[in-house]
Amino acid sequence: MHFDRTMREHAHALVDRLFDHVENIESRPVVDWKSAPELRDLIRDTSDPVKALLDHSIQLHHPSYMGHQVCPPFPSAILGDLIISTLNQSTAVWEMSPVGTVIEQEMVRWLATLAGYPAESLGTAVSGGSAANLTGLLAARARWRARGGDGGAVILASADTHYSVARAASIMGVEHVVKIETDHRHQMNLEALERALRDHGASVLAVVATSGSTATGAFDDLLRARELAKDTWLHVDAAHGASVLLSERLKHLVRGLDQADSFSWDPHKMLWMPLSLGAILVRDGQWLRRAFEADAPYLFHAEREPDNIGAVTIQCSKRADAIKLWLTLKLFGTEPFRDALEKVSDITRYLHDRVVESSDFEAMHEPQFNIYCFRYRGSDDENLALREKLIRSGDAWITSTVLKGRRVLRVTMINPRTEKRHVDEMLASLRRLAR
């Protein structure tokens, strides 16, 4: 197989099919629902593998997709992915990807500067929020141990914290993750946090706050959390929410992020990058380096230590994913990000207003950004069944979760092409299916 005329023709034809697919996306259902056995038979027998993929994927580019925190990527970033795959650079070691490594460092510095971090901060691109949260907590442990911490460590985290924090604790051998209750806004209850800090004292390895929780999109009060944590490491899971820094109208949601010791950020969520591109930022970079100290002279040459990203990350094989963010910024600047962030926030508010004024739906909270939970006025079983009917219909895609013991319908407005009419159509479909 070669880069020859035949393969060039395949590539051009594929690009045309992909653009046609997205441009005509509203002519399709959001998903052509089939069971796993049906799909297995289909992919085994297909004579057109591209058509099988296009027809039977969940259509994230469809304006009625309002489901999980997986975005319809910007086209410039998709093209960036093509470049990344073609060049196939590994950025863990500078000499294996000189320009890719420098681009990642530039993008990490750009993210850190947006957050207000100082020059001595350090970070790296990672696969996503789970790896970022683990990395931040490893840096926290490095400092905790340097200050005499030994055994019996405790992590304090909101009850709505992403499961990756508990998983990171398990990987690290930390047996105690204390869940801090949330208040009526689904933010970490600060009085409960204060009590937990007092109860556990020097055993607290880190406090984990959240900016954009998975369940409701809630943003914890970071300034107050920093004040209460005092000298204890404060890590913020801002995988979903940190991107609001690019909007003057929304960035107040993460006020105080610059005071956190570390935070996660997923450009593959609210900066509309293809999977995967996450990042971890650490305010005092020495603790990130100390968390990953390793002796590997066959890779990490002392004279190039500052440029070897592999010295501050779990990964050794490391895709140059930062290139797609860099390319988008170079071509179009930050305006597309700002416009998209504000658009999805506004359309989420529109849904909330429609729910509040209705008689058959119930608002579960007021949205702060682009995640929102509401209920059909019926039983838990009815709400669960209603969501299943909706996604199988292909009319729209939403999710479901349990919020303070109640089954709810949940949306993530993540497609900038979603308009008010798509929200109205989704609610109309739910009403029709509930009869």
N, C-alpha and C positions, 0 to 999 in steps of 0.2 A: 504494500500500500504506500503511495507516494503523494506528494503535493504536485499533482499533475493536472492536466486539462480536465480529465473526468471528475477528479475530486473537487476542482474549482466549480464545475457545473453543479455538482451536488450541493456545494456550499451556497452558491447563489440561489439555487432553487429552495433550499431550506430557509434562508433568510426571508425570501418572498412569502413562503408559507407561514412563517412566524408572524410577520407583519400583517398579513391578511387575517390570520387567526385573531390577533388582538384588535385590529380595526373593526372586525365584524363580530366581536365577542357577544354583543347583546342579542344576536340571532340564536345564540346557544342557551341551553339551561346552565345554571351555575354549576351543576354536576349532573351527568347522565348516570343516575344511580344504578349500580350493579353490585351484586355480592362478590365476595372474594373468589369463590369457586368460578363464578361466571367470568370474572376478569382473568383468572388464570387460564381458562379455556381460550378466551379471546386472544391473549398475547401469544399463546402457543401456536395458534392457527393463523394469525394475521399475515397477510402478504404485504401490508403497508405499515411498517412499525411506527413511522412518524404520525400517520393518521390515528393509529391506536392511542398513542400518547396524547395527541391534541384533543381527541374526542373524549377521553375517559379520565383526564385529570380534573381536579377541582379548579375551576376557572377563577384564579385570583384577580385577574384583570377585569372581571365582570363587575359592573357597578353595584350589583346586588350581593356581592360577596362582602359580608360583614362579620366574619367569623373569628378565626384565631389571629394571633399576633404575627402573621406571616404576610409580607407585603407583596403587592404587584410591583416589581422592580422598575426603576427608571430605565429607559432604553439605552442611555449612555452607559449605565452601569452594566447592562447586559453585554454591550460591546466590549466593555472593559474585561468582563469575564472571558470573552473569546480571546483577547490578547493574553490574559493571564494563563489560560490553558495552553495556548500555542507556545509561549515562551517557557512555561513550566519551571519557573525559578523557585528555589527554596530559600526563604529569607532568614532561616535560623542562623546561618553563618554568612558573614559579609562577602567572602570571596566566592560563594556559590550564587549570590544574587546582589551584586553591588548596587545597581540602581533601584532594584526592588526593595532592598533593605533601607536605603536612604529615603525612598518614598514612604515606607511604613513609618520610619522615625519622624518624617515631616508631618504625616497625618496624625500620629499620636501627639506630637507637639501642638498641632492645631486644635485638637480636641481638648488638651490640657489647658491651653491658653483661653479657649472659650469658657472653660469652667472656672478660670481665675486661679489656676494652680501656679506655683512658683517655678523658677528655672530648675531647681533641683528635683522636681518631680520626674517620674519615669513611668513608662507604660509600654504595652505591647498589644498588637492585634492578637485575638484569640478566636476560637470557633464560635463563641457566643456567651450568653450570660452565665451559664453553668460553669464554664471554664474560668470566666472572669471572677465570679464569686469565690471559687476555690482559690484562685491565685491571690486575691485580695486577703483572704483569711490566712493563707500561708505567710504572706508578708506580715500580717498581724501577729502570728505566732512567733515569727523571727524576732520581732521587737519584744514580745511578751517574755520569751525565753532570755533574751539579752538583759532584761530587767529582773531576772530571778524567778520567773514563773516556771513551775515544774509540776506537772500532773494535776489532775482534778480541774482542768480548764472548763469554763462555762461560756457559752455564746448566748447572748440575749437577742431575740429577734421577734418581730411582730408575728402575731398568729396568722397573718395573711402573707407572710414572707414566702417567696418562691421555694419550692421543695428542694432546689439545688443547694440551698444553704444547709439544710439537714444532711443532704447527701455529702456535701463537702466536709462537714463535721465528721461524718462516719469515715470517709477516706482518711482524714487526718488523725483518727483515733480519739476524737473529742466526743465523749459519751453524753454530755449534757448540753442540749439546746433548749433553753427556757423560752417558751412562747409567751409574749406579752400581748395581752388582750387589746382589741381595737375598740375605738369609740363609735358613736353613731354615724360618723363620717367615714368609718372604716380606716381611719388613721391610727397609728400606734398610740395607745393610751399613755400619755406622758407621766401621769401619776403612778401608773403600774410600773413603768420603766424605772422611775425614781426608787420605788420600793425594791425592785429586783436588784438594782445596783447596790443599794444599801445592804440587802440580804446576802449577796454573793461576794461583795468586796473585791479583794485582790484576785479572786479566782476568775473574774471576768476577762476572758481573752479579747472579746470584741462585742460591740453593740452593732447590730445590723438594722439599718433603717431602709425604707423603700421609697423610691420616686417613680410612681406608676406601677401600682401593684397589679398582679395578673388578674385577680378577681374583679376589681372595681376600678382600677386605674388610679387609686388613691395615692396622694403624695404626703409623706410624713413631714412633720415640722422639723426640718434639719437644724435650724438655728437653736431651737430648744433642746433637741436631742444632743447636739454638741455641748451645750451648756451643762446638761445633766451628766453626760459621760465624762466630762472633765478631761483627764489625761488617758482615759481608756480609748482604745482604738475604735474609731467610728467608720464602719464600712457602709456604703450606700449601694443598694441594688437599684441602679438607675438605668438598667438595660433598656427599659421601655421609655422612660421619661426624660433622660438627659438631653435628648434632641430638642426639647423646647427652648434650650439656650439660643437657638437660632432665630427665635421669634421674640421681638420686644414685648409683644402682647402676652406671651405665655411664659417667659423665662422666670417670672416671679414664683412659679410653682416649685422651682429648685433653689430658691434663695437659701444660702448657707452651704451649698454643695462644695464651694471652695474651701470650707473648713473641715470637710471630711478627710480622714486619713487615706481612704481609697474609695473608688467607686467603679462600677461596671457600666458599660455603654454599648448598646447594640445598634450600629448603623444599619444592620440588616432588618431592623424594625422600622423606626420612624425617620430614617434617612433614605429609605427606599432602595437599599442595596440588595442584590441577590444573596441568598445564603451561600456561604456564611461569612459574616464579618462582625465580630464583636471586639471589644477592647477593655482592658483593665488599666486604670490610672492610679498611681500611688504618689501621694503628696511628697513624701520624703523617699526618694528613689533608692537609698541605701538598703531599705528593708526589703524591697523587691529583689535586689541583687543577693542579699544574704539568704533569702528564702530558697534560692536556687543554686547556691554554690556547688560547683561540681568540677572534677578534674577530668578533662577530656582534651589532652594536647593535640590529638589527631584532628580536632575541629576548632577548638577555641584557642587561637594563637594570642599570646599575651600582648603583642604589639597592636592587635586590632580589637582588644577587649571592648572598648566603648561601642563598637559597631556590630558586635555579635549578639543579635537579639536572642539567640538560643540560650544565652546565659541568664535570661530573666523570664523564661517561660517553660511550661511543661513540654512543649512540642520540640521535636528535632526536625521532622519533615514538616515544613511550614509553608503553606501556599501563600503567594504574594497578593493576598486579597485586598490589601489597602490600595492597590493600583486602581480599582474600580471607583473608589471614593475620590481619589486624587484626580482621575480623568474627568469625572463629572464636575468637580470644582473648577478644573482648568477650563473646561468647555463652556460651562454655564453659570459658575459662581454659586452663591448661596441663595439667590432669590427663589429658585424652584423648591428648595427645602422649606423656606419660610412660608411660601404660598400654600404648599401642601399641608404643612402642620396646622395652619390656621383654618384651612378648608375643612379638614376632617374634624377639628375641634368644633367648628360652627355647625356641621351637619349632625354631630352627636347632640349638641344642644337642641337642635331642631327636633330630633327624635324624642328627647326628654320632654319638650314642650307638648308634643303630640300625645305622649303617654299621660302626662299630668291632666290634660284637658279631656281625656277619654273616660268612659264609664266602665270599659271592659279590661283595661290594663292598669297596673299599679307600679309606680316608680319605687325602686328600692333604695335609691340614693340620688344625689345631684351630681352629674358628671363634672370632674375637674378638667378632663382632657378628652380622650377619644374612646374610652372604655365605659360601658354603661350596662347596668342590670335592671331588668323590669320583670313583671310577672303578668301572666294572664290571670284574671280573677277566677281561679279554680284551685283544684287540689295540686299537690306536688306531682302526682302521677299524670294528671292532665297536662301540666306544663312540660314534663319530660316527653310525653307522647306527642305534644304539639310541635316541639322542636324537631322530633324525628320525622313527623309528617312533612314539615316545611322543607327540610333538606332533601328528602326523597322526591319531593315535587319538582325540584330544580328551580323553583321561583326565587329563592334566596338562600343564603347560608348564614346561620347564626349558631351560637354555641349555647351551652347550658352549664350551670354550676350550682353549688349549694352555698347559700349566703346566710350565715347566722342561723343555720338549721332549716332553711327553706329553699326549695328548688326554684331556681329563677332562670329566665332567659337572659342571655348575655351577648352583647355585640361589641366588636372592635371595629370602629370606623377607620379603615386603613387604606381605602382606595380613594385618591383625590378625584376620581371620576364619578363618585357617588353623589347624586343630586337629591333634592328634596322629594322628587317624584319617585325615586327608588325606595326611599324610606316609606313613603305613603303606600307604595305597592307591597312592600314587605309586611306592613301592618294589615293591609287588606287581605293578603294571603293567610296570615295567621287567623284573622277573623273567619275567613271562609272555611279553613281547615278545622276550626274549633267547633263548628256547628254539628 
